[in-house]
Structure formats: C-alpha cells, structure tokens
Amino acid sequence: MQYNKSIEFKNEQLQKAKNYALSMNGQCLSSQYININEKLEWECHNPKHTNWLSSYRKIVTKNSWCRECVKEKINIKKKIVKILV
C-alpha cells in the first residue's frame, strides 16, 4: 500500500512540474519524477533558448524559470537605464 502512495505522489509531483512549466509558457519534458532534487528536463517558450536540466526544487519550489530569459530581462533593464541616464 505504501508503494502505491509513493507512485501516486511521484505522479502528482510530475504533473505539478508540468503545470508549472505550462504557466511559464514552457514545458517539462521529463516523463518520470524521482524526488525533489533529481533533475528534470525543461523547455522554454523561446525556441532560441536551449533545454536545460534542473531539479523540481530549483524550478517549482523556488518559483524560478529559464536562465536565458532572466539574462535577457537584465540586459533590457540595463539598456533602459543607459537610455534614461
């Protein structure tokens, strides 16, 4: 019985990862959830960004996403500051 609960929990966590990715307009490409620290494969909505591996903890729990998108946002902010100064 404990085994079935474990499988059910892992399936629920994988579905949460997939839902989170969809909320970020991306995808969780992994088909199996092992635990919170095991890496899953993620895909950004931007086709120019490469897929990456990161844990459920780093992405879903910490409300994070694509590093390349973050870098682009920082660069845009820097350009705006330069224009305004």
Backbone bond lengths (Angstrom), bond angles and torsions (degrees), N, CA, C in turn:
res aa  C-N    CA-C-N  psi(-1)  N-CA   C-N-CA  omega(-1)  CA-C   N-CA-C  phi
1 M - - - 1.448 - - 1.531 110.69 -
2 Q 1.315 117.78 -40.70 1.464 121.69 178.29 1.535 110.00 -61.08
3 Y 1.341 115.42 -37.12 1.460 121.12 179.88 1.530 110.77 -60.48
4 N 1.307 117.16 -43.84 1.466 121.27 179.40 1.521 111.50 -64.31
5 K 1.336 116.92 -38.45 1.465 120.05 177.75 1.521 110.59 -64.68
6 S 1.324 116.54 -38.28 1.459 120.84 179.32 1.525 110.57 -64.50
7 I 1.314 117.31 -44.27 1.473 121.13 178.12 1.520 109.83 -63.25
8 E 1.305 116.64 -43.89 1.463 121.28 179.49 1.527 110.65 -61.60
9 F 1.328 117.15 -44.10 1.465 121.75 178.86 1.529 110.30 -60.96
10 K 1.335 116.70 -46.02 1.468 120.27 -179.20 1.526 111.00 -63.38
11 N 1.314 116.92 -40.08 1.467 120.34 177.03 1.524 111.30 -63.89
12 E 1.332 116.73 -39.94 1.468 120.98 177.81 1.523 110.57 -64.44
13 Q 1.324 117.50 -42.22 1.464 120.93 -179.80 1.524 110.65 -65.99
14 L 1.325 116.88 -40.08 1.460 119.73 177.70 1.528 109.89 -63.30
15 Q 1.310 117.33 -41.10 1.465 120.70 178.55 1.528 110.74 -65.12
16 K 1.332 117.49 -38.02 1.470 120.66 176.48 1.527 110.25 -63.03
17 A 1.338 116.61 -40.94 1.472 120.68 178.01 1.524 110.28 -62.02
18 K 1.314 116.26 -44.17 1.462 120.64 179.95 1.534 111.36 -65.49
19 N 1.326 116.58 -39.99 1.468 120.53 177.88 1.527 111.20 -66.12
20 Y 1.327 116.04 -40.76 1.466 119.67 178.14 1.530 109.67 -61.21
21 A 1.333 116.18 -46.68 1.467 119.99 179.93 1.530 110.54 -59.40
22 L 1.312 116.85 -42.46 1.466 119.79 177.88 1.522 111.35 -62.05
23 S 1.325 116.85 -36.96 1.473 120.33 178.67 1.530 111.54 -65.68
24 M 1.338 115.99 -20.55 1.464 121.59 177.51 1.531 110.54 -99.58
25 N 1.334 116.19 12.52 1.468 123.33 -177.68 1.522 112.77 61.98
26 G 1.329 116.08 29.38 1.457 121.32 178.00 1.511 110.29 -126.38
27 Q 1.329 115.23 -158.30 1.458 120.30 -179.81 1.518 110.50 -143.61
28 C 1.320 114.38 148.40 1.458 121.31 165.63 1.520 104.22 -99.37
29 L 1.319 116.58 115.92 1.459 121.78 -174.07 1.522 113.17 -89.53
30 S 1.304 117.21 -7.77 1.465 120.97 -178.12 1.522 111.21 -70.80
31 S 1.303 115.27 149.98 1.462 120.80 179.67 1.523 111.84 -110.42
32 Q 1.338 115.75 -1.08 1.463 119.11 -178.32 1.524 110.06 -145.13
33 Y 1.328 115.77 136.34 1.464 123.18 174.24 1.526 106.87 -106.52
34 I 1.325 116.85 125.03 1.468 121.23 178.87 1.526 109.66 -96.74
35 N 1.333 115.61 -58.57 1.467 121.77 176.85 1.527 108.22 -161.74
36 I 1.306 115.85 177.76 1.471 121.81 -173.24 1.529 113.51 -63.75
37 N 1.342 116.64 -22.77 1.464 120.14 -177.05 1.523 114.47 -99.52
38 E 1.334 117.62 -13.22 1.466 120.71 178.78 1.524 109.66 -72.71
39 K 1.300 115.56 142.79 1.459 120.08 -177.26 1.523 111.96 -76.80
40 L 1.322 113.66 141.17 1.454 123.28 174.05 1.525 106.99 -114.55
41 E 1.313 116.80 159.84 1.458 119.75 177.51 1.523 109.71 -96.82
42 W 1.339 115.13 131.95 1.464 122.27 -176.06 1.519 110.02 -120.99
43 E 1.331 115.10 151.07 1.464 121.08 177.62 1.523 108.80 -132.13
44 C 1.316 115.85 127.76 1.460 122.53 177.97 1.526 109.68 -78.38
45 H 1.319 115.96 160.08 1.468 120.81 176.38 1.524 111.85 -68.89
46 N 1.331 116.13 -23.30 1.459 121.30 -178.94 1.534 109.10 -83.67
47 P 1.323 118.40 113.52 1.463 120.53 -177.43 1.529 113.81 -64.67
48 K 1.329 117.52 -15.91 1.467 120.71 177.33 1.525 111.94 -77.65
49 H 1.325 116.89 -17.28 1.461 121.19 -179.61 1.519 109.52 -88.50
50 T 1.321 115.54 138.10 1.462 119.56 -178.74 1.530 110.31 -78.22
51 N 1.314 115.42 151.38 1.467 120.12 173.07 1.519 108.28 -64.63
52 W 1.313 116.76 155.36 1.454 119.95 -179.39 1.519 110.35 -142.56
53 L 1.331 114.48 162.91 1.459 122.10 176.77 1.514 108.53 -108.04
54 S 1.305 115.76 131.36 1.459 121.45 176.82 1.522 108.09 -158.97
55 S 1.314 115.86 155.23 1.461 120.24 -176.55 1.529 112.25 -77.56
56 Y 1.303 114.78 160.40 1.465 122.85 173.96 1.529 108.81 -56.25
57 R 1.333 115.35 -42.02 1.473 120.52 -179.38 1.525 110.97 -59.03
58 K 1.325 117.08 -46.93 1.470 120.20 -176.23 1.525 113.37 -71.62
59 I 1.324 117.12 -29.17 1.460 119.35 -177.21 1.526 111.39 -96.03
60 V 1.307 117.20 -62.26 1.465 121.05 -172.60 1.530 111.63 -76.57
61 T 1.325 116.70 -51.61 1.460 120.16 -175.86 1.530 111.71 -64.05
62 K 1.328 116.18 -38.69 1.472 120.15 -178.14 1.525 112.61 -94.31
63 N 1.347 116.25 8.34 1.462 121.53 176.75 1.531 111.46 51.39
64 S 1.315 114.96 54.59 1.459 122.16 -177.31 1.522 109.20 -114.23
65 W 1.345 115.73 176.64 1.453 118.34 175.60 1.518 109.99 -158.83
66 C 1.290 118.16 -149.23 1.460 126.03 -171.29 1.540 111.91 -62.82
67 R 1.321 115.82 123.87 1.469 120.47 179.63 1.525 111.99 -64.77
68 E 1.322 115.78 -35.25 1.463 119.32 -179.33 1.524 111.09 -65.79
69 C 1.338 117.09 -37.13 1.471 120.77 176.39 1.527 110.24 -64.97
70 V 1.309 116.44 -41.29 1.464 120.96 179.32 1.528 110.02 -61.74
71 K 1.328 116.88 -44.74 1.471 121.01 178.88 1.528 110.80 -60.95
72 E 1.329 116.94 -40.94 1.470 120.57 179.17 1.523 110.79 -63.57
73 K 1.324 117.21 -42.00 1.470 120.57 179.33 1.518 110.80 -64.21
74 I 1.317 117.38 -40.22 1.475 121.25 178.67 1.528 109.54 -63.82
75 N 1.329 117.08 -44.45 1.469 120.66 179.66 1.525 111.47 -62.95
76 I 1.316 117.32 -39.37 1.468 120.96 177.92 1.525 109.98 -63.67
77 K 1.335 116.47 -44.12 1.469 120.05 178.85 1.530 111.15 -61.54
78 K 1.327 117.17 -40.05 1.469 121.33 179.08 1.532 110.18 -63.68
79 K 1.325 116.32 -41.55 1.463 120.00 179.25 1.520 111.32 -65.02
80 I 1.314 116.73 -39.27 1.475 120.95 178.47 1.528 109.83 -64.36
81 V 1.306 116.81 -43.79 1.467 120.99 178.95 1.530 110.12 -60.40
82 K 1.341 117.55 -43.76 1.471 120.96 179.05 1.518 111.64 -61.18
83 I 1.315 116.03 -40.11 1.466 120.84 179.02 1.535 110.70 -65.89
84 L 1.312 116.89 -40.96 1.463 121.26 -176.86 1.520 113.41 -76.85
85 V 1.316 117.11 -22.28 1.470 119.01 -176.48 1.490 111.45 -89.72
